[in-house]
């Protein structure tokens, strides 16, 4: 083909055929860790209601003892937002166990925020 317009038309047809073969899939929201978000209160607290862990749907949250520590959560680690320090945790049913300085502390789930917000 020597005519440039014919060549452009053939290229357009070839590219259109390639694009038509692509398949786009609709992916639903992640559900693998949907049981994790919520507010967990310390089960053996000295009456201090401030001992809690809040985990939101967007994989952020807070550990609240004397101070509020912002964290990111993954499948088994809570990572402090500003320092990178990590805490191992596991969830069994409604209980969250946090490894704090080689001591496992239990927290019980009290609520699951629907919108992922931190309750007041």
N, C-alpha and C positions, 0 to 999 in steps of 0.2 A: 504494500500500500504506500503510495506516495502522497496522496492527498491528505493533508493534515487534519481536515475536518472529519474524514472517514476514520482515521486513526483515533482521534479523540472520542468519536462515537463508539468505536469498538472497545476502547479502554473503559468508557462509562458503563457499557453493558457488562463487561467482565467484572468490574468492581461491584456493580449492583448484584450480580449473581453471588459474589463472595459474601456481601453483607446479608443477603437473604438467607444464607446458610447458617448464620450465627443464631444461637438460641440464648435468650436471656431468661433467667429463672428468678422467681420471686422467693426471697429468703425470709423466713419468719424471724422474729426476735429470738435471741438466745434463750433457751429454757434449761440448759444443763445445770445451772447454778441458781435456778429460780427459788429454791428453798432457803437460800442464804440471807437475803435482805430482811432486815427487821431490827428491833431493839431488844437487846439482851441485858438482863439485870443480873448482878452477881448474887449467887444463891447463898453464900455464907458470908454475908456482909455484916459489919459491926453496926448495923442500923443506918449506914451511910447510903442513901438512895442514889448518890452521884456515881457509884461504881457501876458503869454500864458501857456497853459497846453498841454503837449504831452503825449498821451497814446498809448502804443505799443500793438501789438497782444499778446505778451507773458505775459500780465498783469503787466508790469512794465511801468514806465514813469517818467515824471518830471513836477513839478509846477515851473514856472519861473516868479518871480517878480523881486526883486533886486538880489536875489540869486537863484541858481538852486537847488531845493529840490527833491531828488529822491524819488519816491513813488511806491507802489504797488496798483493796482486798483481792486476792486471787484464790486459787483452788485450795491452798493450805497455808498461805502466809498473809499476814497483815504487814504492810510496809509503810513506815512513817513517811509522810509527804516531804518533809524538809530535810531529814537526816539520813534517810535510807535504812535506818535500823529496822529489823524484821522481827516478827513474833509468829511463832508457829501456832496454828489453831486447827481444831477439827470440830465437826458438827455431827452429832448423833441424835436424830429426832429433833426435839425442841431444845436440846442442850448444846451449848458451845463451850468447848474447853480451850483455854488459852494458856500457852506455855510462857510463863513470865519468870525469867531467871531460873530455869529448870524446876519450876514449881507449877503444876497444872491447877488453874483456877477455873471453876465452873460458873457459867452464866446461863440463865434460862430465858428463852424467847418469850417476850411479853406482847409484842405486836409486830405486824408486817405492814409497813407503810405502802399503800397502793401507788402513790405517786413518787416514791423514792425520797421523799423529803425527810428532814430530821424533825422529829416531834419536839415540841417545846417542853 
